[in-house]
Amino acid sequence: MIAYWTVTLLLAAAVTLSGIGQLMQYGGNVELVTNLGYPLYVLTIPNFREVVKLTAVHSYHQ
């Protein structure tokens, strides 16, 4: 049971930090989106939803 929660928390932390990083437009995501011809707000919508969803799941399990 301890291994399950350890892996779950590590995965949740990784996905949360990834979503926050993409919301702050770090890394090569901006270049990728602009090269594909999409506006930058395309990055914001799914990543904001991801952070909110993970926050809700994390607060529910505690």
C-alpha positions, 0 to 999 in steps of 0.5 A: 500500500505504501508503494502505491501511494508513493508512486501515485504522489510522484506521478501527481507531482510530475503531472502538476509540475508539467502543467504549471511549466506549460502554463508558464510557457517554459521549454520548447512548447511555445516554439512547437505551437507557433511552428504548427500555426496555433495561437499561444492560448492553445497551451493555456486551456488544457494545462489550466484544466489539468492543474485544476483537475489534479488539485481536485483529485489531490484534495479529495484523497487527503 
